[in-house]
Amino acid sequence: MTAALPDTALDQLFRTARTYNAFGGEISDQILHQLYDLVKFGPTEANTTPARFVFVKSKAAKEKLGPALSEGNFAKTMAAPVVVIVGYDMRFHDKLPYLFPHTDAKSWFEGSPDERMYRVALRSSSLQGAYLIMAARALGLDTGPMSGFDTDKVDEAFFKGTDIKSNFLVNLGQGDPASIFARSPRLGFDEAARIE
C-alpha cells in the first residue's frame, strides 16, 4: 500500500457517509456475494473470523425478524431491501486448523472459559461488522447499523440449535437523504486521542 485514497473515496467511506433511517432500491444476490468477498479480508484476532452473516431479504425472513425489532426500528427495517444479522460463532475455534494453519491455534481456545470465548467472538465479529459497513459504502450502498432488537428472539428465529449468537443488525440499501438528521458532533483529536 503506497498511496492514500483520493478525497472522493474518503468522502464516500467516511466524511459524507451517513447512517440512514429509510432505504429504497434493490440489492442483488451478486452484490451480497461481492460484499462478503470484501469483508472476509478484514483482520481479526488470529484470523478467527467468528462473524456469521444472515442477509435477510425475503418476505418470509423479514417476518421472522420483525417480532424481535424494537418499535422505533420496525418500519425502517422491514422496508430496507436487505437487513444483515451480524452474528458470532462461539465455536469459531473449530475452523482454526483451516484459518490459522501455521500453528495449533485451536488449542489456544479449547477448554477456555465461556467469558474468554465470548470476548474474542464479540470483539472480532464487531470488527467484521464494521468492515461490512465500510465495504457496503465502497460498493455504493448506504447503511443503518443498529442494536435496537431482542437478541434472544433473533437467536431463536435464525440460529436455533447452533452456537451462533446475534451481535447487531445493519440495514442496507439506497439511503433516503430526507431520513437523516444533521450530522452529530464528533470528538476532536485532543478529546479522544493522544500521542505518546
Steps between C-alpha positions, in 0.01 A plus 500: 500500500684803375241770439216658694152471352373808320272741686196378306552148638564627853182707477296198392641280774515751786444873464165513320379149580206498739278262697164496324155438647320421172613298202391421148641322200580136444808296583582196292638180644809565288563827687463319832764249388728787395440662837601189692801448273632837622404452864680167530840663456471727806733401785377325813674357804712205379279494188219357713237662274214415737237713324212323333274706274135446416380718213131537576342577165186294442158585636498177703836580660388853585186360662727287722709804591213743560393385849855555629520866396442793732205722412727780377691271266214292362377702201837601362637149536204332334528747210876460447591290195734287716559472873825337607509309825860515617546205730794325661579130525604395848665193342714716270812310607380183324597664170846613611688199356389637161505872578827512699689193372858592594450408867254315721284805572196287578669382819522862618124500538401140576372486857515878540245661728184618328584859595829487307332343198227764513751787513693370200185422300330831580811712439593347166142470372452868583807577291355293218169684530688829466676363192158415362388862541810632328484241221134583439588867470784413263248315279265799494254381765380695801480346845302525821666302780296450817469310822132563575376142492451198724806279452330197656216518247741537208708209627189284534373589153827480306761309702304244702700185565832665417778671692437827314371807681388835357714810548334784304298577188582707192237626258627524140367685197493840339455745785231766487668835578176625657535233770820628658559760766764769482837340562564465872823638644812289533770527762816681397838330503600644839179377660521144374863426422855569601845432361756362742 
